[in-house]
Structures are given as structure tokens and as C-alpha cells.
Amino acid sequence: MANHAKMDIITTIQALYEKEWTQRRIARELGIHRRTVRRYVEELLAEESKGTNPPPGDSEGGSSKGTKPAPRDLSGPPSSCLPWRKFIEDALEQGLSAKRIHQDLRGHSDFQGSYDAVKRFVRRLRVAEPKRFERVEVPPGIEAQVDFGTGNWVEEPGGKKRRTHVFRVVLGNSRKGYCEAVFHQDTETFLRCLENAFQALGGVPETLVPDNLKAAIPKADWYDPEVHPKLRDFAEYYGVAILPTKPYHPHHKGKVERGVGYVKDNALKGRIFRSLAELNAHLRDWETHVADQRIHGTTRKQVGAQFREVEAPALQPLPPMPFPAYEEGERSVHRDGYVEVKKAYYQAPPEYVGRTVWVRWDARTVRLFNHRMEEVRVHARVEPGKFASTPGAKSPYQATRSCAHLIKSAGKVGHWCGVWAEKLVSQRGAEAYRPLLGFQSLTRKHPPEDLNRACEKALAYGATRLRDLRRIMEQGADPQQELAFLQEHPLIRDLTEYQVHFTQPNPKGTNPC
């Protein structure tokens, strides 16, 4: 059987279908394939839905003009949902699902049909009445749509094959395109492809409409999408606005969707390439000699001529230099206050310990940003294994070879404190560094006068350990007060009363006291 049936066969198929014959019966009686029957039955339904071939009027002689054709089961009897069609159409306009419609039908009417019947009926309603979309045409230089598609395999030396991805940019007015084959879809590759496209087009459009790929849009949101920080800086550098499409709405970038398919079907299909460079050279040649020379089906103008005469002059000029090349990524601030970049370590502000920062680095500098993309620290690049610290920043792990500044600090507390610190260093050498740090902690807890008296007392005892000084402070640094003895008291006799016992002779056997 040929791909296209004769007109008499088509008429017979549609006439038998109007008599409510099933597809299977029509195919069996005419001796043709059911796919052929289905094709021409669907064409009949499409014409009915457009009103070009309205069905005859009802039994009362009324015309059915302007009414929607009832969806019919193409492979069986009419649907059991036909009596409730108006109810189902109203529910679909409210955005209700087939499951919810089935529940409402069973709960508020004598409907006895199954959930599968409702699903089939809803599906045919949507096919007979597809959702309408507004075509959007833009002035020259306003918009460029961006997308990735699956490219050809590249057979590298040794027989290894690698799958490529085709990057495609299409200008919204002239349909002028740019394509490039790559191995990856990361952020850096995406930006370099965009930059190559701007260079090839000789200018920059006002807006870019990309897909919601993770390398560009980490979190898709129609109202407030999260744009990758590097892409945001790229857009600011080139003066272009990023307007991602709505998730699962490919018609928002229909020009580039069709453009990717055009590249795959016309430029790449059935071709074998030995390297990525060979593939890209072929794409450049195809873009110039094929894609630019075609008459576009919508604009009815030659793509290359429309671009050169109308859209190219409307593009924004390119900046004098390419976008600066740098790498970036998120890093955790370790407990020592450093982040790791290319096996080297860079100090972050102390308040970011245990948190994450955004780091950007190039051949010369490393920049640290907070979550608001505010720069918090800048370092010069160092070799792997080295540590880059901020001048003047305090580090709890930084040692010192001299205790002179600690002795001077102790002397400011009091004279005896300075003497005690000097004696401590003379006896213990470098080991005195940590006890002197402990002495500084005491200055924040006790008054200077008490510490000075405690050091004086420690020196008197020959105590030069920090724990001895702490014990003295706990017991009280004041020297012990001498007790004043009373000279007169009612219970104390005068000494003259005892004098008589020493001047008179003592009788034998008596006690003078």
C-alpha cells in the first residue's frame, strides 16, 4: 500500500467513520492498515474542530455551526463521558485534574464511568482543543535565544568515541544563528560559547533567553530566578539582561528550539567527525553557506541578508576586551580560618570559621565573598602548600620567638609584675611564652594593684610558676596584718599586783599564784 491513499479510499474511510464504524472494522473491510485509517480519521476530526466541515444539524433541524465537535473514541464506541462534557470542560478551564473531575462526577451525579474513561475523554478534549500560544516577534537587536542540543559522536584516535553537545544562539528578528560543538555544559564552557557567539555576530543583543540549565540557572524561578554569579558578572560586563524561560515551557524559546533541530537534521545528521575541531569547522562552513543563505519560512527573507541589513546595526557594540578569565567556587572555611584553593591556603575573616564563602581566583589574586557577594578579603596567589595571611590579622596559631613585648606589657601592670616576668623568662627561656600569656589572662580578671602585690609576694617566696601566682591570688594578695595586743582590760590585772609575791618570802608548802 502506498504512503498516501487515493481520494476514493479516503472518502470511504471518513464515510464509514461517520457511520460509527471502528478503525479495526474499517481496516478489515477495506484491506488496509489501521494506521492509514487512523491518519485520515484524525484529519477528519481536525477539520471538524476548525469548523471547515461541520457535522449535520440535530434532529430538530438546528445547525451545529459554532459548536465544538464531540470527541469520539477512535477505536470503539462513543465515550460514556459525553453527557457530562460541559461539566468536564468547565472543570478543565478551572485547572482541575482528571482525578478530581472523576471524583466530582461520582459524588454529584449518577455517573458510573471509570477513572480511565475520564482520563481518555480529557486527553481527547485537550487534543481537539490544543492550548493557544501567542507568537512573539521582536525588533532587531532586542533578543537572542540560547539552548544546548545533543550533537554527534566524535571518533578520537584509538577508536574512542565521545558525545558532543551543540550550543546554539538564534537572534529573534533575523533568525541569524551561531552554533558550536563542545564536550561539556559547565558554566565556563557556557560563558565562552556566549562570548564566541557575540564575537561572531559582531555585537551584543539587549536580552538573552537561556534554558534553565544548572550551569547558568542553579535555581529556576519564573519570577525571580537564581542566576549563577559568574554569569551575572558576564551579563553586566557585556550589558545584556538574562531572562530565563519558565520551567517546562520550551515554547518560550521556540526559535532556538527549532534552530537546534535544524542543525541536527541538516548539518549533522549522518556525518562522522574525527575531532572536535573538524566538527566545529564544518559547523562554521555550514552556517555561512547553508543556514545564512536560506529563505526563512516565517520571515520569508534571506537570513544572512536580513541580519546584515537590519539586525547587525541594531546590536550593542562589543567591549574593548574579552570577559576576564577567572575560576570560582564555593569553599568551606576550616577551623584554622583558612580556605583551600588549588592546594594553597588563604585566610578568611575569623567570623566565617565553620561557614562557606564564595572564592574567585585568577593567575594573580584570590578574592573571598560572602553570601551577598560582598568582597571580604583579597590575597595574592601563593604556591601550593603555602599559607596567605592578612597583614595585621591575629592568628591563635602564630608563635613568636621573643617575649620582650610580653615583659613590657607585664611592666605596665605594675613594677613587681615586670620584675616577676623578667625572672620567669631568665629561668625558663622560650617556655616562659605561654605562662606570660596566662599572666595576661589574669590582668583581665583582677585589679592591677592586687596582681602587683601578688607578684611581690611570689618573688619573696621565689615562686616563678604561673600556678603559684594563681594560688596567691586565690588566697589573697594582701600581706598578713600584725595583731595589736590590748594594754588594758577588766580581766587583766595590773603587773604591780604580782610584785608582792616576788618580794615577800614564800611560806613552805604554799603556792604564790
Helices and strands as residue ranges (DSSP letters): H 7-18, H 23-30, H 34-50, G 82-84, H 85-93, H 98-108, H 115-128, E 143-155, E 161-171, E 177-182, H 187-201, E 207-209, H 229-238, E 241-242, G 250-253, H 254-262, I 263-268, H 276-286, I 287-291, H 303-306, I 307-311, G 312-314, E 327-332, E 338-341, E 344-347, G 350-352, E 356-361, E 365-369, E 375-380, E 387-388, H 404-413, H 415-428, G 429-432, H 433-443, H 448-461, H 466-475, G 495-498, H 500-503
